[in-house]
């Protein structure tokens, strides 16, 4: 992870303190190369916040 990514993630987290931030080792098309992992993370997050 680059310093720019860390700075951007920290700014995002500051604006949305309940956000979960995860990085996957990918380029611009993360959903094409890591769709299974991203879907899993989304499901886990939603289970925790949706009643």
Buried (B, 14 or more C-beta within 10 A) or exposed (E): EEEEEEEEBEEEEEEEEEEEEEEEEEEEEBEEBBEEEBEEBEEEBEEEEEE
